[in-house]
Amino acid sequence: MQLAFTQLSKEARHVLDPLRAKHRESLVWVIPAPDPHVTAFVYTWVNAQGLAGAALAVFGPSLPEQIFEKVDQVQVPQDMSFDRWEVGPLTMNLAEDGMSSHVSFSGARVEIDLEFTGFHPAYAYGSHPQGCPSFFADDRVEQSGLAVGNLRIDDRHYTWRTPAQRDHSWGDRDWGAMHHMKWVNALTADGQAVHAVEILALGQRFLRGYVHVDNTLAPLTGLEMSYDLDENMLHKSIDAVFTDDLDRSIKVRFTEGGPHFQWDVNPRLTLRDTAMLATIDGAQGVGYVDMSWHPDYLTYNAGAIHGTTRIES
């Protein structure tokens, strides 16, 4: 099956509709391993009323707790664009072609400053023949790349150059429409990358993503996964095959998941994120995987899985 790939003419702040209650726009940069024992992501968003927010999260095995510093409901001018975006402790600059961006966040316990350069043009979910799922966004772009920067956690300082993932979405985000969601990324320092979102919603499976191997980007056509969940429904290892419309089948192995960042983002969906080690056709890299569940389902099943259980997706 051949899927069209189209590059956005430019990335910019969108005009949001105040009559759509869930209309919003957001951008995130995820750095799986600025240090082998630390993970970070920085996030900003705005709604149709011009109320914006920003957050910086850090977590990992070397930290006794996850740190999540956040501001919300910050009024921003309607004409403030993403080439000079400021929300509380966060500043951001995004190039119109999406190939480079700079973001910083200066919090009480944590600070980050990073420059991001894409391995490839951002992939738009809207380029899929069935478009972007309407409950997820009007459209969404994903991009794998390289991040260079600095991170402070209390009195510890890290300087790094490492693969990272960026996304930008705009439109309705109805968390409650989804039974389950996976956001799956693996990246190597030399530019190999795979990305997928798998959503179970409204009785259907929605799959979007791409493969970027040997400097060639192609849309995802298939994803096979088997993974281990622990007794708390947290993912610890994954075996996956990503298939694209160039008939490439890329084997990806994720290991050493945890600790998991926990974010009860909505009463109807609970996010559980972790950085992982990853190999892409044997090449060593890093991974970042979010598995999101309806909280009642998560609570019901947590503790019911004893030992290692193989789950086929």
C-alpha positions as CSV (number, residue, x, y, z in Angstrom):
1,M,0.0,0.0,0.0
2,Q,1.5,3.3,-1.1
3,L,0.9,6.2,1.3
4,A,1.4,9.8,0.3
5,F,3.9,11.8,2.3
6,T,3.5,15.6,2.2
7,Q,5.6,18.2,4.0
8,L,3.9,21.1,5.7
9,S,4.5,24.4,3.9
10,K,5.4,25.9,7.2
11,E,4.9,25.4,11.0
12,A,3.2,28.3,12.8
13,R,0.7,29.1,15.5
14,H,-2.8,28.3,14.4
15,V,-6.0,30.3,14.9
16,L,-8.1,28.3,17.3
17,D,-11.9,28.2,17.4
18,P,-13.4,29.4,20.8
19,L,-16.6,27.6,20.0
20,R,-14.7,24.2,20.2
21,A,-14.3,23.5,23.9
22,K,-11.3,21.2,23.4
23,H,-9.6,23.2,20.7
24,R,-5.9,23.6,21.7
25,E,-2.4,23.6,20.3
26,S,0.8,22.1,21.9
27,L,4.4,21.3,21.3
28,V,6.7,18.9,23.1
29,W,10.4,18.0,23.0
30,V,11.3,14.6,24.6
31,I,14.9,13.8,25.5
32,P,15.1,10.1,26.4
33,A,18.6,10.2,27.8
34,P,20.4,13.5,28.4
35,D,22.1,11.3,30.9
36,P,21.9,7.5,31.0
37,H,19.9,7.7,34.2
38,V,17.7,10.8,33.5
39,T,14.9,11.5,31.1
40,A,13.4,14.9,30.4
41,F,10.6,16.5,28.4
42,V,9.5,20.1,28.0
43,Y,6.0,21.0,26.8
44,T,4.0,24.1,26.0
45,W,0.3,24.5,25.0
46,V,-2.4,27.2,24.4
47,N,-6.1,27.1,24.0
48,A,-8.6,29.2,21.9
49,Q,-8.9,31.8,24.6
50,G,-5.2,32.5,24.6
51,L,-4.6,30.8,27.9
52,A,-1.3,29.0,27.7
53,G,0.9,26.7,29.8
54,A,4.3,25.1,30.0
55,A,5.9,22.2,31.9
56,L,9.2,20.6,32.4
57,A,9.5,17.0,33.7
58,V,12.5,15.0,34.7
59,F,12.6,11.5,36.0
60,G,14.8,8.4,36.0
61,P,16.6,5.8,38.1
62,S,19.1,8.2,39.5
63,L,16.3,10.4,41.0
64,P,14.3,9.6,44.1
65,E,11.2,11.1,42.6
66,Q,9.8,12.6,39.4
67,I,10.0,16.3,39.2
68,F,7.2,18.1,37.3
69,E,7.2,21.9,37.3
70,K,4.2,23.4,35.5
71,V,2.5,26.7,34.9
72,D,-1.0,27.0,33.4
73,Q,-3.7,29.6,32.5
74,V,-1.2,32.2,31.5
75,Q,-2.7,34.8,29.2
76,V,-0.7,35.3,26.0
77,P,-1.2,37.8,23.2
78,Q,-3.1,36.4,20.2
79,D,-0.4,37.7,17.9
80,M,2.5,36.1,19.7
81,S,4.0,33.6,17.3
82,F,6.1,30.5,17.8
83,D,9.3,32.3,16.7
84,R,9.1,34.4,19.9
85,W,7.0,32.3,22.3
86,E,7.0,33.1,26.0
87,V,4.9,31.4,28.7
88,G,6.1,32.0,32.3
89,P,9.5,30.2,32.7
90,L,9.5,28.9,29.1
91,T,10.8,30.6,25.9
92,M,10.7,28.9,22.5
93,N,11.6,29.6,18.9
94,L,10.4,27.3,16.1
95,A,11.7,27.8,12.5
96,E,8.9,28.0,9.9
97,D,10.3,24.9,8.1
98,G,10.3,23.0,11.4
99,M,13.8,21.8,10.9
100,S,15.2,23.7,13.9
101,S,14.0,24.9,17.2
102,H,15.2,26.3,20.5
103,V,13.4,25.9,23.8
104,S,14.3,26.8,27.4
105,F,12.6,26.4,30.8
106,S,13.9,27.9,34.0
107,G,12.1,26.4,37.0
108,A,12.8,26.3,40.7
109,R,14.4,22.8,40.8
110,V,15.0,22.1,37.1
111,E,16.2,24.1,34.1
112,I,16.7,23.1,30.5
113,D,18.1,24.8,27.4
114,L,18.1,22.9,24.1
115,E,18.7,23.3,20.4
116,F,16.9,20.7,18.3
117,T,17.7,19.9,14.7
118,G,15.5,17.4,12.7
119,F,16.8,14.4,11.0
120,H,14.0,14.8,8.4
121,P,11.1,17.0,7.6
122,A,8.3,16.7,10.1
123,Y,5.8,14.0,9.2
124,A,2.1,15.1,9.2
125,Y,-0.6,12.6,10.3
126,G,-2.9,14.4,7.9
127,S,-0.9,13.0,5.0
128,H,-2.4,9.6,5.8
129,P,-5.2,8.7,3.4
130,Q,-7.6,8.7,6.4
131,G,-6.1,11.8,7.8
132,C,-5.5,12.5,11.5
133,P,-8.1,11.1,13.9
134,S,-10.4,13.9,14.6
135,F,-10.6,13.3,18.4
136,F,-6.7,13.4,18.5
137,A,-6.1,16.6,16.6
138,D,-7.0,18.5,13.4
139,D,-3.4,17.6,12.5
140,R,-0.2,16.6,14.2
141,V,3.4,16.4,13.1
142,E,6.2,14.3,14.5
143,Q,9.9,14.7,14.0
144,S,13.0,12.8,15.1
145,G,16.2,14.7,15.5
146,L,19.3,15.6,17.6
147,A,19.2,17.8,20.7
148,V,22.1,19.7,22.1
149,G,21.8,21.4,25.5
150,N,22.1,21.7,29.2
151,L,20.0,20.4,32.1
152,R,20.1,21.4,35.8
153,I,18.4,19.3,38.4
154,D,18.9,21.0,41.8
155,D,22.7,21.2,42.1
156,R,23.4,18.7,39.3
157,H,24.3,19.9,35.8
158,Y,24.3,17.9,32.6
159,T,25.5,18.8,29.1
160,W,24.4,16.5,26.3
161,R,24.1,15.8,22.6
162,T,21.6,13.1,22.1
163,P,18.6,11.9,19.9
164,A,15.3,13.4,20.7
165,Q,11.7,13.5,19.5
166,R,9.5,16.5,18.8
167,D,5.8,16.8,18.1
168,H,3.3,19.7,17.3
169,S,-0.4,19.3,17.3
170,W,-3.5,21.5,16.9
171,G,-7.2,20.8,17.2
172,D,-9.4,18.9,19.6
173,R,-7.8,16.5,22.1
174,D,-10.5,14.3,23.5
175,W,-8.7,12.0,25.9
176,G,-11.9,10.3,26.8
177,A,-12.5,9.0,23.3
178,M,-9.5,6.7,23.5
179,H,-9.5,3.3,25.2
180,H,-5.8,2.9,24.9
181,M,-2.9,4.8,23.2
182,K,0.8,4.0,22.6
183,W,3.3,6.7,21.5
184,V,6.4,4.8,20.5
185,N,9.8,6.2,19.4
186,A,13.3,4.8,18.8
187,L,16.3,6.8,17.6
188,T,20.0,6.5,17.0
189,A,22.6,9.2,17.1
190,D,23.3,8.8,13.4
191,G,19.7,9.5,12.3
192,Q,17.9,6.1,12.2
193,A,14.5,6.5,13.7
194,V,11.0,5.0,13.9
195,H,7.8,6.5,15.3
196,A,4.3,5.3,15.8
197,V,1.1,6.2,17.5
198,E,-1.4,3.4,17.9
199,I,-4.8,4.3,19.2
200,L,-7.7,2.1,20.1
201,A,-10.8,4.2,20.0
202,L,-14.5,4.0,18.9
203,G,-14.0,0.3,18.2
204,Q,-11.2,0.9,15.7
205,R,-7.4,0.8,15.6
206,F,-5.7,3.9,14.3
207,L,-2.0,3.7,13.3
208,R,0.1,6.6,12.2
209,G,3.9,7.0,12.0
210,Y,7.0,6.6,9.9
211,V,10.4,4.9,9.4
212,H,13.5,7.0,8.8
213,V,16.3,4.7,7.8
214,D,19.3,5.3,5.5
215,N,18.2,9.0,5.1
216,T,14.9,8.0,3.6
217,L,11.6,8.8,5.3
218,A,8.5,6.7,4.5
219,P,5.1,6.4,6.1
220,L,4.3,3.5,8.4
221,T,2.0,0.8,7.0
222,G,2.2,-1.8,9.7
223,L,3.3,-2.3,13.3
224,E,3.6,-5.6,15.1
225,M,4.5,-5.5,18.8
226,S,4.8,-7.9,21.7
227,Y,5.7,-6.6,25.1
228,D,6.1,-7.4,28.8
229,L,3.9,-5.7,31.4
230,D,4.8,-5.9,35.1
231,E,2.2,-6.3,37.9
232,N,1.4,-2.6,37.7
233,M,0.7,-2.7,33.9
234,L,4.0,-0.9,33.2
235,H,5.9,-1.8,30.1
236,K,9.4,-3.2,30.6
237,S,10.5,-4.6,27.2
238,I,9.1,-4.6,23.7
239,D,9.8,-6.4,20.4
240,A,8.5,-4.7,17.4
241,V,8.5,-4.7,13.6
242,F,7.8,-1.5,11.8
243,T,6.8,-1.8,8.1
244,D,6.7,1.1,5.7
245,D,5.4,1.8,2.2
246,L,8.8,1.1,0.7
247,D,8.3,-2.5,1.9
248,R,11.0,-2.2,4.5
249,S,10.6,-4.2,7.7
250,I,12.6,-2.7,10.6
251,K,13.1,-4.8,13.7
252,V,13.2,-2.7,16.9
253,R,14.0,-4.0,20.4
254,F,13.2,-2.0,23.5
255,T,14.6,-3.0,26.9
256,E,15.1,-1.7,30.5
257,G,11.8,0.3,30.8
258,G,11.4,2.3,34.0
259,P,11.0,4.3,36.1
260,H,7.8,5.5,34.6
261,F,6.6,9.1,34.6
262,Q,3.0,9.1,35.8
263,W,0.6,11.8,34.7
264,D,-3.2,11.5,35.2
265,V,-3.7,13.8,32.3
266,N,-7.5,13.4,32.3
267,P,-10.1,11.6,34.4
268,R,-10.6,9.2,31.5
269,L,-6.9,8.5,30.5
270,T,-3.8,7.9,32.5
271,L,-0.3,8.3,30.9
272,R,2.7,6.1,31.8
273,D,5.9,7.1,30.1
274,T,9.4,5.6,30.2
275,A,12.7,6.0,28.5
276,M,14.2,2.7,27.2
277,L,17.3,1.3,25.5
278,A,16.5,0.5,21.9
279,T,18.1,-1.1,18.9
280,I,17.0,-0.4,15.3
281,D,18.0,-3.4,13.2
282,G,20.7,-4.0,15.7
283,A,22.0,-0.4,15.9
284,Q,22.1,0.9,19.4
285,G,19.9,3.8,20.3
286,V,17.4,5.2,22.8
287,G,13.7,4.8,23.0
288,Y,10.7,6.6,24.6
289,V,7.4,4.9,25.0
290,D,4.1,6.1,26.4
291,M,1.3,3.7,27.1
292,S,-2.0,5.3,28.2
293,W,-4.9,3.5,29.7
294,H,-8.4,4.3,31.0
295,P,-7.7,4.6,34.8
296,D,-10.4,2.1,35.8
297,Y,-9.0,-0.4,33.4
298,L,-5.5,0.2,34.8
299,T,-6.7,-0.1,38.4
300,Y,-8.7,-3.2,37.6
301,N,-5.7,-5.0,36.0
302,A,-2.8,-3.7,38.1
303,G,-1.8,-6.6,40.4
304,A,-3.7,-9.1,38.3
305,I,-0.6,-9.9,36.1
306,H,1.8,-12.1,38.0
307,G,5.3,-12.4,36.6
308,T,6.0,-11.8,33.0
309,T,3.1,-11.8,30.6
310,R,3.4,-11.6,26.8
311,I,0.9,-9.2,25.3
312,E,0.4,-9.2,21.6
313,S,-0.6,-5.9,19.8
